[in-house]
Amino acid sequence: MKTLLDFGPIAAFFIAFQFSDLITATWVLMGAQVLAAVLCQQSLGRIDGQMQAQSGVVFVLGGLTVYLQNATFIMWKPTLVNGAFALILVGGNLFGRKTMLSRLLGRQLPLPEAVWRTLSWGWAVAFTLSAVLNLVVAYNFSEAIWVSYKLFGGLGLTVLYTGVMLVYLGRTGHLKALSEAESQKDQEPKS
């Protein structure tokens, strides 16, 4: 559900762009972001930090795009969001006892903190590459290609990074350990 809420506004932006222009698509993006935040509140009981940050950036940069009739602002959104995520992960690794990833996902994936640090560095690199790649596409290709990249490239890169993370966990034996712990948990007698 969370992935749908994250990528739904981008999909709405893409579809709107197919039938109009970037300014109109930006209006649609802002409306879809409001809807995603409302659905996030209803499904999770709160609007999480990622949704808050994403919404803030969409409204500020989308508002500037619409008000100034300049697509540059909305084109910088993926770079700023990915750059912020990278900085948060790096900051957590450098200054925190626990990484941001372990705080966010530690209950679902009980991993040693050293593994979380490695994953955090990997995701920080991935977010940085996404931020840079967005600018390369935005400034070297047409608006139509950038809009397609924003949806399909962003989603594809997320799937790729997740796959790399799973391969790393599998090769280091952590997926097997998680699987064994889960099967032991399932075999425990229920009272």
N, C-alpha and C positions, 0 to 999 in steps of 0.2 A: 504494500500500500504506500509506504514511504517513497519508494522509487517512482511510483506513478505520480505522487504529489510533487516530487522534484522535477520530473521530466514533462509533466502535463502542460505547464505554462509554456515550455519551449516548443512542444508539439503544437499548441494553439497558435503560437507566434509563427511557426513554419507554415501552418495551414492558411492563416490569414495573409501571409506574404504571398502565397500562391494566387490569391484572388485580389490583391491590392498592392500597396507599397509598404515600405519599411516603417513609415510614420504610423499608418493605420495598424500595421502588425504590432507595433509597440504599444498602442492603446489596448489591443487585444491581450498582449502579454501582461500588461498591468492588471487588467480585469481578471485574467486567469490566475495571476499570482494572489490576488485577494481571495478568490475561490479556493485555491490550494491552501492558503493560511487558515481559512475557515474550516475546511475539511480536516486539516491537521489538528486543529483545536478539538474538533468533534471526535476524531478517531483516537488521538493520543491523550486527550484531556488537557493538552497544553500546546503552545506553539514553541517548538524546540529552537535552540539557538541557531542552528543551520537555516531553518525556515525564516527566522527573524532577520538574519543577516542577508539572506538571498532576497527577501521582500524589500528590505531597506535599499539595497543596491538597485533593484528593479525600479522602485519608485523614484529614487533620486536620478539615476541615469535615464530611465524612461521618461521622467518628467522633463528633464533637460532636452532630451531628443525631441519630444513633442513641442515643447515651448519654443525652442530655438530652430526647429525644423532641420536638425543636423544629426545624421545617423551615427556620427563618430562616437557619441556618448554611449549609445546602447551597444555599439560594437566593442567597447572596452569592458562591458559587464563581465563576460566570462574570464577575461584576464584578471580583473580586480578580485572576483570571487575566488578563482583558483589560486591567485597569489596570496590572498588572505588565508586560505586554508593551509597553504604551504608554510606560511609564517607561523601560524598557530601550532602546527605540528613540530616545526623546528624549535620554536620557543618551549613547547612542552618537553621536548627531548633535552634541551640544554638546561632548563631551569626548574623542571618539575621532578618530583620523586616518581610520579606515575605519568606515563605519556597520555596525551589526549585520547588516542585510540583505545588504550586500555580502560580509560574512564568511560568511554562511550560504549565499547563492545566487550569489556571484560566479563560481564555477567553471562553473555551468550557464548563467549570463547575464553575459557579459563586458560590463559597462556602465561608462561614466565615473563616477567617484565623485560628481560633482555630480548625476547622475541618481539614484544610490542615495540621496543625501541627500533629494532631492525625494520619492522613493518612501517613504523612512523617515518623513518628516513626514506624508505621506498616510496611511500605515498607522497611525501613532501617533494621528492624528485618528480613524481608523476604529475602532481598539481602544477609544479613549475613548468614542466614541458607543455602541459595543456595551456597554461597562460601564454607562453611564448608562441606556441603554434597558432593560437587564436589570432594574435596580432599579425603573424605571417600571412594567414589566410585573409584577414580583414583588409590588409594593406596591399596585397598582391593579386587579389582575385575580385571578381564582381560581387555585388551585394547578394545576388541569387546563390552563388557558390558559398559565400560566407553563411547565409541563412541555412543552407543544407548542411554545411559543416557543423554549425552550432547544434543542430539536432542529432544528426547521424554520427558525426565525428565525436562529439562529446559523449554520446551514449556508447559508441564503439570503444573509445579510449577507457571508459569506466569498466566495461566488460573485460577489456584486455588487462587492465591493472588488477582487477579482481582475479583473473585467471593466473597472472604472475604470482599474486599473493598465495593462491591455493597451491600452486606448484612448489613455491618455497616452503609452505607449511607441510606439504606432503614429503618433500625430499629431506626435510629435517626431522621427520617422524612425528610432528605435532598433530597432524590430522589423524594418524593412527591412534595416538594416545587419547585424543579427544573422543574418537569412535569407541575405543575400549572403555573409557570412563562412562560414556553414555550407555553402552550395553550393560555394564555392571550396575548402573543406576536402574535400568529397566528390569534387571533380574532380582533386585532387592524385594523381599516380601512386603506387601502393602498391608497396612493395618487398618 
